[in-house]
Amino acid sequence: MTESILFATSRYMQNLRETVPREFDYTRVPDHGDWKQWQRTFRDRLTEVTGLAHIRAHHRGLPLSPRTEEVTRFAGYRREKMYIASEPGVEIPFYLLIPEQGNGPFPLVLTPHGHGRRGKEVYVGNFSSDKEQESALAGERDIALQAVAEGYAVIAMDVRGFWEMSREEEFVKGKTSSCDELQKRAFLFGRTLIGERVHDMGRLIDYASMRTDIDTNRIAITGNSGGGTVSFFTAALDERISVCVPGSCFCTFVGSVMNVPHCLCNVIPGMMQLGEMYDIVGLIAPRPALFVHGIHDHDFPIEYTREAFAHAKIIYEAMEPHLSEHCELFEGNGGHRYYKERVWPFIRHHFGL
């Protein structure tokens, strides 16, 4: 088979770029009136296409029904294993870590995990083997432990599709996730895994707001890879997030999801009709956002991350020139992993600590 008769992907992509303009291209903000109107309209539309609007409308008022399974004490903090209701019959399993030292209420850090079979367990240091521990620590993925050591309350949850939130059919076969199967079902009902995961984060914030030992006026969200994507979209669609630190995910859609093989959970139907990834940054601005990325990340190539960040910086400078320093890119000298070096100083600064 000769190359000439294979599908012409490059030409196809050119056709799409030329015929599908982005409705919320940030350079067209004047078409929407001003930045605030652009944000309101864009956020509403993105809430719709992810299915989040439908989920919220149908499950608003559902009792959280929190239940505690166990409480364990460690040096410097206690860990509560808990569940709350997300949808009827669907619970979110999570660990709540509370520092033993200092005076509450404590600022909150949400730590959604990436594409690892054991989900939240790795982030809280509940390793199943020496090999898992070695790999996690090499990639600095014990993020919940890092956060509680900083003196923050932490919620480390299973992201929908993984570990306790995976389907039995995939779990018993030892598969990493149920992303593809859950995404297919979500698509058929006008929903997406991104929308469902953002909804879950919102329910966890709702629960945190009930606790007197947590300060929900200061909420950071940070995770790596798929957890970075959850962090990014949660901050864009839930304005209760104060500081957003996505790791190993910020790029352009053209340079990542459409350029490198990726899990189906990264896909939102019609997304490019609305905006590129850097346009979505405009829904986070001017709140502080730190994008953490490895220069050798092959899943989200650094050249496209730098391109996206250049646009993000323009958005911050245009929206609130005196707050342009709220938008940063930290480049780690490695691959697709977490880089904590800049994360905690950034969060500490913007929490006012």
Salt bridges, closest charged atoms under 4 A:
GLU23 OE1 - ARG45 NH2 3.52
ASP25 OD1 - ARG22 NH2 3.23
ASP31 OD2 - ARG28 NE 2.98
GLU48 OE1 - ARG45 NH1 3.69
GLU69 OE1 - LYS81 NZ 3.47
GLU80 OE2 - ARG78 NE 2.98
GLU80 OE1 - ARG211 NH1 3.06
GLU87 OE1 - HIS59 NE2 3.23
GLU87 OE2 - ARG160 NH1 2.72
GLU87 OE2 - ARG191 NH2 2.77
GLU91 OE1 - ARG67 NH2 2.77
GLU100 OE2 - ARG73 NE 3.27
GLU121 OE2 - LYS120 NZ 2.86
GLU132 OE1 - ARG118 NH1 2.53
GLU140 OE1 - ARG337 NH2 2.83
GLU150 OE1 - ARG348 NH2 2.77
ASP158 OD1 - HIS113 NE2 3.98
ASP158 OD2 - LYS120 NZ 2.56
GLU164 OE2 - LYS81 NZ 3.16
GLU164 OE2 - LYS120 NZ 2.68
GLU169 OE1 - ARG167 NH1 3.69
GLU170 OE1 - ARG167 NE 2.78
GLU181 OE2 - LYS184 NZ 3.13
GLU181 OE1 - ARG185 NH1 2.70
GLU196 OE1 - ARG160 NH1 3.82
GLU196 OE2 - ARG191 NH2 3.02
ASP200 OD1 - ARG160 NH2 2.73
ASP206 OD1 - ARG240 NH1 2.64
ASP213 OD2 - ARG78 NH2 3.49
ASP213 OD2 - ARG211 NH2 2.97
ASP215 OD2 - ARG218 NE 2.86
ASP238 OD2 - ARG240 NH2 2.86
GLU239 OE2 - ARG43 NH1 3.58
ASP279 OD2 - ARG22 NE 2.67
ASP297 OD2 - HIS293 NE2 3.79
ASP297 OD2 - HIS336 ND1 2.73
ASP299 OD2 - HIS336 ND1 3.72
GLU320 OE1 - HIS322 ND1 3.62
GLU328 OE2 - ARG342 NH2 2.88
GLU331 OE1 - ARG306 NH2 2.86
